[in-house]
Amino acid sequence: MSASTAYSYKVQAIGDGDINYSDSFLSSAIEFTTLITGMDNLKNNPNITVVNKKIVCPETGDIRIFNMQGGLIESVRNVKTVQTDLPSGIYIVKFNNQNGETKFQKIAIQ
């Protein structure tokens, strides 16, 4: 499986044939999307800092903030800072600079 990819699956249950051989069931499709992976291998460049719930990047770019379950919390474009009202916790910041480089970084909001 790949990170940030949508998948679907079905579950089939088949009876043992002793009670009623035709006992079987096939579920409807169940869909899910994988989360961001490789959290332990994140690079800290560019260094993203947090001051009083304000996320500060070293240059202008696009900033996306995710919760630890991979859900998108906020997305802003062409900025260097983002003032948030996020509750205390750990988040992931995805930063795309104007050169097209992408960096991920864990941040703590207190």
KOLGU-4560 file (N, C-alpha, C; in nm, 3 decimals, padded with zeros to 5 digits):
<recs>
<n_xx: 00.083 n_yy: -00.118 n_zz: 00.000 ca_xx: 00.000 ca_yy: 00.000 ca_zz: 00.000 c_xx: 00.087 c_yy: 00.124 c_zz: 00.000 mol: A seq: 1 type: MET>
<n_xx: 00.035 n_yy: 00.229 n_zz: -00.058 ca_xx: 00.107 ca_yy: 00.355 ca_zz: -00.066 c_xx: 00.040 c_yy: 00.460 c_zz: 00.021 mol: A seq: 2 type: SER>
<n_xx: 00.118 n_yy: 00.555 n_zz: 00.071 ca_xx: 00.064 ca_yy: 00.663 ca_zz: 00.154 c_xx: -00.032 c_yy: 00.750 c_zz: 00.075 mol: A seq: 3 type: ALA>
<n_xx: -00.132 n_yy: 00.801 n_zz: 00.143 ca_xx: -00.231 ca_yy: 00.893 ca_zz: 00.085 c_xx: -00.295 c_yy: 00.838 c_zz: -00.042 mol: A seq: 4 type: SER>
<n_xx: -00.332 n_yy: 00.709 n_zz: -00.039 ca_xx: -00.393 ca_yy: 00.642 ca_zz: -00.153 c_xx: -00.526 c_yy: 00.581 c_zz: -00.111 mol: A seq: 5 type: THR>
<n_xx: -00.627 n_yy: 00.590 n_zz: -00.197 ca_xx: -00.759 ca_yy: 00.533 ca_zz: -00.168 c_xx: -00.763 c_yy: 00.387 c_zz: -00.211 mol: A seq: 6 type: ALA>
<n_xx: -00.820 n_yy: 00.301 n_zz: -00.127 ca_xx: -00.836 ca_yy: 00.159 ca_zz: -00.155 c_xx: -00.978 c_yy: 00.118 c_zz: -00.118 mol: A seq: 7 type: TYR>
<n_xx: -01.022 n_yy: 00.003 n_zz: -00.168 ca_xx: -01.149 ca_yy: -00.055 ca_zz: -00.125 c_xx: -01.131 c_yy: -00.206 c_zz: -00.117 mol: A seq: 8 type: SER>
<n_xx: -01.216 n_yy: -00.271 n_zz: -00.036 ca_xx: -01.211 ca_yy: -00.415 ca_zz: -00.023 c_xx: -01.349 c_yy: -00.467 c_zz: 00.011 mol: A seq: 9 type: TYR>
<n_xx: -01.368 n_yy: -00.599 n_zz: -00.006 ca_xx: -01.492 ca_yy: -00.666 ca_zz: 00.031 c_xx: -01.456 c_yy: -00.784 c_zz: 00.121 mol: A seq: 10 type: LYS>
<n_xx: -01.548 n_yy: -00.820 n_zz: 00.209 ca_xx: -01.528 ca_yy: -00.933 ca_zz: 00.298 c_xx: -01.629 c_yy: -01.041 c_zz: 00.261 mol: A seq: 11 type: VAL>
<n_xx: -01.583 n_yy: -01.165 n_zz: 00.247 ca_xx: -01.672 ca_yy: -01.276 ca_zz: 00.215 c_xx: -01.666 c_yy: -01.378 c_zz: 00.328 mol: A seq: 12 type: GLN>
<n_xx: -01.784 n_yy: -01.417 n_zz: 00.377 ca_xx: -01.795 ca_yy: -01.521 ca_zz: 00.478 c_xx: -01.867 c_yy: -01.640 c_zz: 00.415 mol: A seq: 13 type: ALA>
<n_xx: -01.810 n_yy: -01.759 n_zz: 00.430 ca_xx: -01.868 ca_yy: -01.879 ca_zz: 00.371 c_xx: -01.896 c_yy: -01.978 c_zz: 00.482 mol: A seq: 14 type: ILE>
<n_xx: -02.018 n_yy: -02.035 n_zz: 00.482 ca_xx: -02.056 ca_yy: -02.133 ca_zz: 00.583 c_xx: -01.972 c_yy: -02.258 c_zz: 00.573 mol: A seq: 15 type: GLY>
<n_xx: -01.976 n_yy: -02.340 n_zz: 00.681 ca_xx: -01.893 ca_yy: -02.461 ca_zz: 00.685 c_xx: -01.956 c_yy: -02.579 c_zz: 00.612 mol: A seq: 16 type: ASP>
<n_xx: -02.079 n_yy: -02.566 n_zz: 00.565 ca_xx: -02.143 ca_yy: -02.673 ca_zz: 00.490 c_xx: -02.216 c_yy: -02.773 c_zz: 00.576 mol: A seq: 17 type: GLY>
<n_xx: -02.198 n_yy: -02.771 n_zz: 00.707 ca_xx: -02.265 ca_yy: -02.868 ca_zz: 00.794 c_xx: -02.411 c_yy: -02.831 c_zz: 00.818 mol: A seq: 18 type: ASP>
<n_xx: -02.437 n_yy: -02.708 n_zz: 00.846 ca_xx: -02.574 ca_yy: -02.667 ca_zz: 00.880 c_xx: -02.649 c_yy: -02.630 c_zz: 00.753 mol: A seq: 19 type: ILE>
<n_xx: -02.598 n_yy: -02.540 n_zz: 00.679 ca_xx: -02.663 ca_yy: -02.494 ca_zz: 00.557 c_xx: -02.553 c_yy: -02.457 c_zz: 00.459 mol: A seq: 20 type: ASN>
<n_xx: -02.531 n_yy: -02.543 n_zz: 00.361 ca_xx: -02.419 ca_yy: -02.525 ca_zz: 00.269 c_xx: -02.424 c_yy: -02.393 c_zz: 00.194 mol: A seq: 21 type: TYR>
<n_xx: -02.543 n_yy: -02.337 n_zz: 00.177 ca_xx: -02.553 ca_yy: -02.213 ca_zz: 00.101 c_xx: -02.528 c_yy: -02.090 c_zz: 00.188 mol: A seq: 22 type: SER>
<n_xx: -02.489 n_yy: -02.109 n_zz: 00.314 ca_xx: -02.459 ca_yy: -01.994 ca_zz: 00.400 c_xx: -02.334 c_yy: -01.922 c_zz: 00.348 mol: A seq: 23 type: ASP>
<n_xx: -02.354 n_yy: -01.806 n_zz: 00.293 ca_xx: -02.240 ca_yy: -01.723 ca_zz: 00.253 c_xx: -02.286 c_yy: -01.578 c_zz: 00.250 mol: A seq: 24 type: SER>
<n_xx: -02.190 n_yy: -01.490 n_zz: 00.261 ca_xx: -02.219 ca_yy: -01.347 ca_zz: 00.265 c_xx: -02.103 c_yy: -01.272 c_zz: 00.202 mol: A seq: 25 type: PHE>
<n_xx: -02.134 n_yy: -01.172 n_zz: 00.120 ca_xx: -02.033 ca_yy: -01.085 ca_zz: 00.062 c_xx: -02.071 c_yy: -00.942 c_zz: 00.096 mol: A seq: 26 type: LEU>
<n_xx: -01.984 n_yy: -00.874 n_zz: 00.168 ca_xx: -02.014 ca_yy: -00.737 ca_zz: 00.210 c_xx: -02.011 c_yy: -00.642 c_zz: 00.091 mol: A seq: 27 type: SER>
<n_xx: -02.067 n_yy: -00.525 n_zz: 00.111 ca_xx: -02.051 ca_yy: -00.420 ca_zz: 00.011 c_xx: -01.908 c_yy: -00.368 c_zz: 00.021 mol: A seq: 28 type: SER>
<n_xx: -01.866 n_yy: -00.291 n_zz: -00.076 ca_xx: -01.729 ca_yy: -00.240 ca_zz: -00.079 c_xx: -01.705 c_yy: -00.146 c_zz: 00.039 mol: A seq: 29 type: ALA>
<n_xx: -01.593 n_yy: -00.164 n_zz: 00.105 ca_xx: -01.551 ca_yy: -00.079 ca_zz: 00.216 c_xx: -01.432 c_yy: 00.002 c_zz: 00.166 mol: A seq: 30 type: ILE>
<n_xx: -01.443 n_yy: 00.135 n_zz: 00.175 ca_xx: -01.337 ca_yy: 00.221 ca_zz: 00.123 c_xx: -01.259 c_yy: 00.287 c_zz: 00.236 mol: A seq: 31 type: GLU>
<n_xx: -01.130 n_yy: 00.306 n_zz: 00.214 ca_xx: -01.045 ca_yy: 00.375 ca_zz: 00.311 c_xx: -00.929 c_yy: 00.440 c_zz: 00.237 mol: A seq: 32 type: PHE>
<n_xx: -00.868 n_yy: 00.537 n_zz: 00.302 ca_xx: -00.751 ca_yy: 00.605 ca_zz: 00.247 c_xx: -00.636 c_yy: 00.591 c_zz: 00.345 mol: A seq: 33 type: THR>
<n_xx: -00.519 n_yy: 00.553 n_zz: 00.296 ca_xx: -00.403 ca_yy: 00.538 ca_zz: 00.383 c_xx: -00.354 c_yy: 00.676 c_zz: 00.427 mol: A seq: 34 type: THR>
<n_xx: -00.287 n_yy: 00.678 n_zz: 00.540 ca_xx: -00.237 ca_yy: 00.802 ca_zz: 00.599 c_xx: -00.096 c_yy: 00.833 c_zz: 00.550 mol: A seq: 35 type: LEU>
<n_xx: -00.047 n_yy: 00.947 n_zz: 00.590 ca_xx: 00.091 ca_yy: 00.985 ca_zz: 00.563 c_xx: 00.181 c_yy: 00.888 c_zz: 00.640 mol: A seq: 36 type: ILE>
<n_xx: 00.289 n_yy: 00.842 n_zz: 00.580 ca_xx: 00.379 ca_yy: 00.747 ca_zz: 00.647 c_xx: 00.518 c_yy: 00.806 c_zz: 00.661 mol: A seq: 37 type: THR>
<n_xx: 00.605 n_yy: 00.730 n_zz: 00.726 ca_xx: 00.744 ca_yy: 00.770 ca_zz: 00.739 c_xx: 00.765 c_yy: 00.883 c_zz: 00.838 mol: A seq: 38 type: GLY>
<n_xx: 00.687 n_yy: 00.888 n_zz: 00.944 ca_xx: 00.695 ca_yy: 00.999 ca_zz: 01.038 c_xx: 00.832 c_yy: 01.007 c_zz: 01.105 mol: A seq: 39 type: MET>
<n_xx: 00.900 n_yy: 00.895 n_zz: 01.122 ca_xx: 01.030 ca_yy: 00.898 ca_zz: 01.189 c_xx: 01.141 c_yy: 00.947 c_zz: 01.096 mol: A seq: 40 type: ASP>
<n_xx: 01.113 n_yy: 00.956 n_zz: 00.967 ca_xx: 01.215 ca_yy: 00.998 ca_zz: 00.872 c_xx: 01.193 c_yy: 01.139 c_zz: 00.819 mol: A seq: 41 type: ASN>
<n_xx: 01.114 n_yy: 01.217 n_zz: 00.890 ca_xx: 01.085 ca_yy: 01.352 ca_zz: 00.845 c_xx: 01.209 c_yy: 01.439 c_zz: 00.853 mol: A seq: 42 type: LEU>
<n_xx: 01.226 n_yy: 01.525 n_zz: 00.755 ca_xx: 01.338 ca_yy: 01.619 ca_zz: 00.756 c_xx: 01.291 c_yy: 01.748 c_zz: 00.819 mol: A seq: 43 type: LYS>
<n_xx: 01.378 n_yy: 01.815 n_zz: 00.889 ca_xx: 01.342 ca_yy: 01.939 ca_zz: 00.956 c_xx: 01.376 c_yy: 02.062 c_zz: 00.873 mol: A seq: 44 type: ASN>
<n_xx: 01.406 n_yy: 02.047 n_zz: 00.747 ca_xx: 01.435 ca_yy: 02.161 ca_zz: 00.661 c_xx: 01.323 c_yy: 02.178 c_zz: 00.562 mol: A seq: 45 type: ASN>
<n_xx: 01.263 n_yy: 02.290 n_zz: 00.544 ca_xx: 01.292 ca_yy: 02.410 ca_zz: 00.621 c_xx: 01.238 c_yy: 02.398 c_zz: 00.763 mol: A seq: 46 type: PRO>
<n_xx: 01.305 n_yy: 02.464 n_zz: 00.855 ca_xx: 01.261 ca_yy: 02.459 ca_zz: 00.994 c_xx: 01.133 c_yy: 02.539 c_zz: 01.010 mol: A seq: 47 type: ASN>
<n_xx: 01.031 n_yy: 02.471 n_zz: 01.054 ca_xx: 00.901 ca_yy: 02.533 ca_zz: 01.079 c_xx: 00.890 c_yy: 02.549 c_zz: 01.230 mol: A seq: 48 type: ILE>
<n_xx: 00.856 n_yy: 02.666 n_zz: 01.275 ca_xx: 00.847 ca_yy: 02.692 ca_zz: 01.418 c_xx: 00.704 c_yy: 02.730 c_zz: 01.455 mol: A seq: 49 type: THR>
<n_xx: 00.675 n_yy: 02.717 n_zz: 01.585 ca_xx: 00.545 ca_yy: 02.755 ca_zz: 01.639 c_xx: 00.567 c_yy: 02.852 c_zz: 01.754 mol: A seq: 50 type: VAL>
<n_xx: 00.504 n_yy: 02.969 n_zz: 01.746 ca_xx: 00.512 ca_yy: 03.069 ca_zz: 01.851 c_xx: 00.370 c_yy: 03.116 c_zz: 01.880 mol: A seq: 51 type: VAL>
<n_xx: 00.323 n_yy: 03.090 n_zz: 02.003 ca_xx: 00.187 ca_yy: 03.131 ca_zz: 02.043 c_xx: 00.081 c_yy: 03.086 c_zz: 01.942 mol: A seq: 52 type: ASN>
<n_xx: 00.085 n_yy: 02.959 n_zz: 01.904 ca_xx: -00.009 ca_yy: 02.898 ca_zz: 01.809 c_xx: 00.001 c_yy: 02.956 c_zz: 01.668 mol: A seq: 53 type: LYS>
<n_xx: 00.109 n_yy: 03.027 n_zz: 01.641 ca_xx: 00.136 ca_yy: 03.081 ca_zz: 01.507 c_xx: 00.244 c_yy: 02.994 c_zz: 01.443 mol: A seq: 54 type: LYS>
<n_xx: 00.214 n_yy: 02.935 n_zz: 01.328 ca_xx: 00.309 ca_yy: 02.852 ca_zz: 01.255 c_xx: 00.388 c_yy: 02.943 c_zz: 01.161 mol: A seq: 55 type: ILE>
<n_xx: 00.521 n_yy: 02.937 n_zz: 01.174 ca_xx: 00.609 ca_yy: 03.025 ca_zz: 01.097 c_xx: 00.702 c_yy: 02.940 c_zz: 01.011 mol: A seq: 56 type: VAL>
<n_xx: 00.700 n_yy: 02.964 n_zz: 00.880 ca_xx: 00.788 ca_yy: 02.896 ca_zz: 00.786 c_xx: 00.897 c_yy: 02.993 c_zz: 00.742 mol: A seq: 57 type: CYS>
<n_xx: 01.014 n_yy: 02.943 n_zz: 00.699 ca_xx: 01.124 ca_yy: 03.031 ca_zz: 00.663 c_xx: 01.106 c_yy: 03.105 c_zz: 00.531 mol: A seq: 58 type: PRO>
<n_xx: 01.008 n_yy: 03.064 n_zz: 00.451 ca_xx: 00.984 ca_yy: 03.130 ca_zz: 00.323 c_xx: 00.836 c_yy: 03.117 c_zz: 00.287 mol: A seq: 59 type: GLU>
<n_xx: 00.794 n_yy: 03.189 n_zz: 00.187 ca_xx: 00.655 ca_yy: 03.186 ca_zz: 00.142 c_xx: 00.626 c_yy: 03.055 c_zz: 00.069 mol: A seq: 60 type: THR>
<n_xx: 00.507 n_yy: 03.002 n_zz: 00.092 ca_xx: 00.467 ca_yy: 02.878 ca_zz: 00.025 c_xx: 00.327 c_yy: 02.838 c_zz: 00.067 mol: A seq: 61 type: GLY>
<n_xx: 00.291 n_yy: 02.714 n_zz: 00.035 ca_xx: 00.161 ca_yy: 02.659 ca_zz: 00.071 c_xx: 00.176 c_yy: 02.574 c_zz: 00.196 mol: A seq: 62 type: ASP>
<n_xx: 00.086 n_yy: 02.594 n_zz: 00.292 ca_xx: 00.094 ca_yy: 02.523 ca_zz: 00.420 c_xx: -00.034 c_yy: 02.444 c_zz: 00.439 mol: A seq: 63 type: ILE>
<n_xx: -00.019 n_yy: 02.315 n_zz: 00.469 ca_xx: -00.133 ca_yy: 02.230 ca_zz: 00.503 c_xx: -00.105 c_yy: 02.170 c_zz: 00.639 mol: A seq: 64 type: ARG>
<n_xx: -00.206 n_yy: 02.171 n_zz: 00.725 ca_xx: -00.193 ca_yy: 02.120 ca_zz: 00.861 c_xx: -00.284 c_yy: 01.998 c_zz: 00.875 mol: A seq: 65 type: ILE>
<n_xx: -00.226 n_yy: 01.886 n_zz: 00.923 ca_xx: -00.299 ca_yy: 01.761 ca_zz: 00.939 c_xx: -00.299 c_yy: 01.720 c_zz: 01.085 mol: A seq: 66 type: PHE>
<n_xx: -00.407 n_yy: 01.653 n_zz: 01.129 ca_xx: -00.405 ca_yy: 01.592 ca_zz: 01.261 c_xx: -00.329 c_yy: 01.460 c_zz: 01.251 mol: A seq: 67 type: ASN>
<n_xx: -00.308 n_yy: 01.392 n_zz: 01.362 ca_xx: -00.228 ca_yy: 01.270 ca_zz: 01.362 c_xx: -00.300 c_yy: 01.152 c_zz: 01.298 mol: A seq: 68 type: MET>
<n_xx: -00.428 n_yy: 01.167 n_zz: 01.267 ca_xx: -00.501 ca_yy: 01.063 ca_zz: 01.195 c_xx: -00.494 c_yy: 01.086 c_zz: 01.044 mol: A seq: 69 type: GLN>
<n_xx: -00.428 n_yy: 01.193 n_zz: 01.003 ca_xx: -00.414 ca_yy: 01.222 ca_zz: 00.861 c_xx: -00.520 c_yy: 01.314 c_zz: 00.804 mol: A seq: 70 type: GLY>
<n_xx: -00.612 n_yy: 01.360 n_zz: 00.889 ca_xx: -00.718 ca_yy: 01.450 ca_zz: 00.842 c_xx: -00.667 c_yy: 01.591 c_zz: 00.822 mol: A seq: 71 type: GLY>
<n_xx: -00.706 n_yy: 01.653 n_zz: 00.712 ca_xx: -00.665 ca_yy: 01.790 ca_zz: 00.682 c_xx: -00.741 c_yy: 01.886 c_zz: 00.774 mol: A seq: 72 type: LEU>
<n_xx: -00.667 n_yy: 01.969 n_zz: 00.847 ca_xx: -00.725 ca_yy: 02.065 ca_zz: 00.940 c_xx: -00.735 c_yy: 02.203 c_zz: 00.875 mol: A seq: 73 type: ILE>
<n_xx: -00.629 n_yy: 02.245 n_zz: 00.807 ca_xx: -00.627 ca_yy: 02.378 ca_zz: 00.747 c_xx: -00.532 c_yy: 02.378 c_zz: 00.628 mol: A seq: 74 type: GLU>
<n_xx: -00.565 n_yy: 02.459 n_zz: 00.529 ca_xx: -00.482 ca_yy: 02.472 ca_zz: 00.410 c_xx: -00.481 c_yy: 02.618 c_zz: 00.366 mol: A seq: 75 type: SER>
<n_xx: -00.360 n_yy: 02.675 n_zz: 00.352 ca_xx: -00.346 ca_yy: 02.814 ca_zz: 00.308 c_xx: -00.238 c_yy: 02.820 c_zz: 00.200 mol: A seq: 76 type: VAL>
<n_xx: -00.249 n_yy: 02.919 n_zz: 00.112 ca_xx: -00.156 ca_yy: 02.931 ca_zz: -00.001 c_xx: -00.082 c_yy: 03.063 c_zz: 00.003 mol: A seq: 77 type: ARG>
<n_xx: 00.042 n_yy: 03.058 n_zz: -00.045 ca_xx: 00.126 ca_yy: 03.178 ca_zz: -00.061 c_xx: 00.139 c_yy: 03.260 c_zz: 00.066 mol: A seq: 78 type: ASN>
<n_xx: 00.175 n_yy: 03.194 n_zz: 00.174 ca_xx: 00.193 ca_yy: 03.261 ca_zz: 00.303 c_xx: 00.324 c_yy: 03.215 c_zz: 00.366 mol: A seq: 79 type: VAL>
<n_xx: 00.366 n_yy: 03.288 n_zz: 00.466 ca_xx: 00.484 ca_yy: 03.251 ca_zz: 00.543 c_xx: 00.444 c_yy: 03.213 c_zz: 00.685 mol: A seq: 80 type: LYS>
<n_xx: 00.329 n_yy: 03.265 n_zz: 00.732 ca_xx: 00.282 ca_yy: 03.235 ca_zz: 00.867 c_xx: 00.133 c_yy: 03.201 c_zz: 00.865 mol: A seq: 81 type: THR>
<n_xx: 00.092 n_yy: 03.124 n_zz: 00.966 ca_xx: -00.050 ca_yy: 03.091 ca_zz: 00.984 c_xx: -00.082 c_yy: 03.104 c_zz: 01.132 mol: A seq: 82 type: VAL>
<n_xx: -00.176 n_yy: 03.189 n_zz: 01.167 ca_xx: -00.223 ca_yy: 03.199 ca_zz: 01.305 c_xx: -00.335 c_yy: 03.097 c_zz: 01.321 mol: A seq: 83 type: GLN>
<n_xx: -00.320 n_yy: 03.003 n_zz: 01.415 ca_xx: -00.420 ca_yy: 02.898 ca_zz: 01.432 c_xx: -00.490 c_yy: 02.912 c_zz: 01.566 mol: A seq: 84 type: THR>
<n_xx: -00.602 n_yy: 02.844 n_zz: 01.577 ca_xx: -00.671 ca_yy: 02.832 ca_zz: 01.705 c_xx: -00.683 c_yy: 02.684 c_zz: 01.741 mol: A seq: 85 type: ASP>
<n_xx: -00.582 n_yy: 02.606 n_zz: 01.699 ca_xx: -00.582 ca_yy: 02.462 ca_zz: 01.721 c_xx: -00.571 c_yy: 02.429 c_zz: 01.869 mol: A seq: 86 type: LEU>
<n_xx: -00.639 n_yy: 02.324 n_zz: 01.914 ca_xx: -00.620 ca_yy: 02.280 ca_zz: 02.052 c_xx: -00.479 c_yy: 02.221 c_zz: 02.070 mol: A seq: 87 type: PRO>
<n_xx: -00.435 n_yy: 02.213 n_zz: 02.194 ca_xx: -00.303 ca_yy: 02.156 ca_zz: 02.222 c_xx: -00.294 c_yy: 02.015 c_zz: 02.164 mol: A seq: 88 type: SER>
<n_xx: -00.178 n_yy: 01.984 n_zz: 02.107 ca_xx: -00.158 ca_yy: 01.851 ca_zz: 02.050 c_xx: -00.045 c_yy: 01.850 c_zz: 01.950 mol: A seq: 89 type: GLY>
<n_xx: -00.027 n_yy: 01.734 n_zz: 01.887 ca_xx: 00.076 ca_yy: 01.713 ca_zz: 01.787 c_xx: 00.010 c_yy: 01.714 c_zz: 01.649 mol: A seq: 90 type: ILE>
<n_xx: 00.070 n_yy: 01.784 n_zz: 01.555 ca_xx: 00.016 ca_yy: 01.797 ca_zz: 01.420 c_xx: 00.129 c_yy: 01.777 c_zz: 01.319 mol: A seq: 91 type: TYR>
<n_xx: 00.091 n_yy: 01.756 n_zz: 01.195 ca_xx: 00.186 ca_yy: 01.745 ca_zz: 01.086 c_xx: 00.165 c_yy: 01.865 c_zz: 00.994 mol: A seq: 92 type: ILE>
<n_xx: 00.274 n_yy: 01.933 n_zz: 00.959 ca_xx: 00.268 ca_yy: 02.043 ca_zz: 00.864 c_xx: 00.332 c_yy: 01.996 c_zz: 00.734 mol: A seq: 93 type: VAL>
<n_xx: 00.259 n_yy: 02.013 n_zz: 00.625 ca_xx: 00.312 ca_yy: 01.989 ca_zz: 00.491 c_xx: 00.336 c_yy: 02.126 c_zz: 00.429 mol: A seq: 94 type: LYS>
<n_xx: 00.461 n_yy: 02.151 n_zz: 00.392 ca_xx: 00.499 ca_yy: 02.281 ca_zz: 00.339 c_xx: 00.552 c_yy: 02.265 c_zz: 00.197 mol: A seq: 95 type: PHE>
<n_xx: 00.494 n_yy: 02.338 n_zz: 00.102 ca_xx: 00.542 ca_yy: 02.341 ca_zz: -00.036 c_xx: 00.595 c_yy: 02.481 c_zz: -00.063 mol: A seq: 96 type: ASN>
<n_xx: 00.725 n_yy: 02.492 n_zz: -00.093 ca_xx: 00.778 ca_yy: 02.626 ca_zz: -00.123 c_xx: 00.751 c_yy: 02.661 c_zz: -00.269 mol: A seq: 97 type: ASN>
<n_xx: 00.790 n_yy: 02.779 n_zz: -00.309 ca_xx: 00.761 ca_yy: 02.827 ca_zz: -00.444 c_xx: 00.847 c_yy: 02.759 c_zz: -00.551 mol: A seq: 98 type: GLN>
<n_xx: 00.948 n_yy: 02.682 n_zz: -00.508 ca_xx: 01.030 ca_yy: 02.604 ca_zz: -00.602 c_xx: 00.974 c_yy: 02.464 c_zz: -00.623 mol: A seq: 99 type: ASN>
<n_xx: 00.861 n_yy: 02.433 n_zz: -00.557 ca_xx: 00.799 ca_yy: 02.302 ca_zz: -00.572 c_xx: 00.851 c_yy: 02.197 c_zz: -00.475 mol: A seq: 100 type: GLY>
<n_xx: 00.939 n_yy: 02.235 n_zz: -00.384 ca_xx: 00.991 ca_yy: 02.140 ca_zz: -00.286 c_xx: 00.888 c_yy: 02.120 c_zz: -00.175 mol: A seq: 101 type: GLU>
<n_xx: 00.873 n_yy: 01.995 n_zz: -00.131 ca_xx: 00.776 ca_yy: 01.961 ca_zz: -00.027 c_xx: 00.848 c_yy: 01.907 c_zz: 00.095 mol: A seq: 102 type: THR>
<n_xx: 00.810 n_yy: 01.956 n_zz: 00.211 ca_xx: 00.866 ca_yy: 01.909 ca_zz: 00.337 c_xx: 00.751 c_yy: 01.881 c_zz: 00.434 mol: A seq: 103 type: LYS>
<n_xx: 00.769 n_yy: 01.780 n_zz: 00.518 ca_xx: 00.675 ca_yy: 01.749 ca_zz: 00.625 c_xx: 00.747 c_yy: 01.769 c_zz: 00.758 mol: A seq: 104 type: PHE>
<n_xx: 00.674 n_yy: 01.816 n_zz: 00.857 ca_xx: 00.733 ca_yy: 01.832 ca_zz: 00.990 c_xx: 00.626 c_yy: 01.816 c_zz: 01.097 mol: A seq: 105 type: GLN>
<n_xx: 00.661 n_yy: 01.744 n_zz: 01.203 ca_xx: 00.575 ca_yy: 01.736 ca_zz: 01.321 c_xx: 00.588 c_yy: 01.866 c_zz: 01.398 mol: A seq: 106 type: LYS>
<n_xx: 00.475 n_yy: 01.915 n_zz: 01.448 ca_xx: 00.479 ca_yy: 02.033 ca_zz: 01.535 c_xx: 00.395 c_yy: 02.006 c_zz: 01.658 mol: A seq: 107 type: ILE>
<n_xx: 00.426 n_yy: 02.077 n_zz: 01.765 ca_xx: 00.348 ca_yy: 02.068 ca_zz: 01.889 c_xx: 00.283 c_yy: 02.203 c_zz: 01.915 mol: A seq: 108 type: ALA>
<n_xx: 00.153 n_yy: 02.200 n_zz: 01.936 ca_xx: 00.079 ca_yy: 02.320 ca_zz: 01.975 c_xx: 00.051 c_yy: 02.308 c_zz: 02.124 mol: A seq: 109 type: ILE>
<n_xx: 00.086 n_yy: 02.412 n_zz: 02.199 ca_xx: 00.064 ca_yy: 02.408 ca_zz: 02.345 c_xx: -00.028 c_yy: 02.517 c_zz: 02.389 mol: A seq: 110 type: GLN>
</recs>
